[in-house]
Amino acid sequence: MRDPFAVEAMAAVGFDWWAVDTEHAPATSHDIFRIISALEGSKTVPLIRLMNNEPTCFKVALDLGAQGVIVPMIENRG
């Protein structure tokens, strides 16, 4: 869901976290910012599933206000 009103309503229900998937669903920086803004004032933690594991993706997600990231394409621990 990218509609900020729907996200805000879901946060009011008491979800612990909300993940925005940028790997499998198109979401612009503007979409992400609106979703994170809709979660402000709630206890719901905004997470971003990155489109890939490039450093730039981490920076953008965190700059937009994500409190955590879900990293795709991890194939080993090294």
C-alpha positions as CSV (number, residue, x, y, z in Angstrom):
1,M,0.0,0.0,0.0
2,R,1.3,3.4,-0.9
3,D,-1.7,5.5,0.1
4,P,-0.6,7.4,3.2
5,F,-4.1,7.4,4.6
6,A,-4.3,3.6,4.5
7,V,-0.8,3.4,6.0
8,E,-1.8,5.7,8.8
9,A,-4.9,3.7,9.5
10,M,-2.9,0.5,9.6
11,A,-0.4,2.1,12.0
12,A,-3.3,3.2,14.3
13,V,-4.4,-0.5,14.6
14,G,-1.0,-1.1,16.3
15,F,1.3,-2.8,13.8
16,D,4.8,-3.1,15.2
17,W,6.4,-2.4,11.8
18,W,5.6,-1.5,8.3
19,A,7.7,-2.6,5.4
20,V,7.9,-0.8,2.0
21,D,9.1,-3.2,-0.7
22,T,11.2,-1.5,-3.3
23,E,12.6,-4.7,-4.7
24,H,9.4,-6.2,-6.1
25,A,7.1,-3.2,-6.2
26,P,7.8,0.2,-7.8
27,A,8.1,2.8,-5.1
28,T,9.7,6.2,-5.7
29,S,11.5,8.2,-3.1
30,H,8.4,10.4,-2.9
31,D,6.3,7.3,-2.1
32,I,8.6,6.2,0.6
33,F,8.8,9.6,2.2
34,R,4.9,9.9,2.2
35,I,4.6,6.4,3.8
36,I,7.2,7.2,6.5
37,S,5.6,10.5,7.2
38,A,2.2,8.8,7.6
39,L,3.8,6.6,10.3
40,E,5.1,9.5,12.3
41,G,3.5,9.8,15.7
42,S,2.7,6.1,15.8
43,K,4.7,3.2,17.4
44,T,5.0,1.5,14.0
45,V,8.6,1.2,12.8
46,P,9.1,2.0,9.1
47,L,11.3,-0.6,7.3
48,I,12.4,-0.5,3.7
49,R,13.1,-3.6,1.7
50,L,15.9,-2.4,-0.6
51,M,15.8,-3.0,-4.4
52,N,19.4,-4.3,-4.1
53,N,22.3,-4.3,-1.7
54,E,24.2,-1.4,-3.2
55,P,25.4,1.3,-0.7
56,T,23.4,4.0,-2.4
57,C,20.1,2.1,-1.6
58,F,21.0,2.0,2.1
59,K,21.8,5.8,2.1
60,V,18.5,6.8,0.4
61,A,16.3,4.6,2.6
62,L,17.9,5.9,5.8
63,D,17.9,9.5,4.6
64,L,14.2,9.2,3.9
65,G,13.6,8.2,7.5
66,A,13.6,4.4,7.5
67,Q,14.4,3.0,10.9
68,G,15.7,-0.3,9.4
69,V,16.3,-2.0,6.1
70,I,15.6,-5.5,4.7
71,V,18.5,-6.4,2.4
72,P,17.9,-8.7,-0.6
73,M,20.3,-10.9,-2.4
74,I,22.5,-11.9,0.5
75,E,24.2,-15.0,-0.6
76,N,26.9,-15.5,2.0
77,R,28.1,-14.2,5.3
78,G,31.4,-12.8,4.0
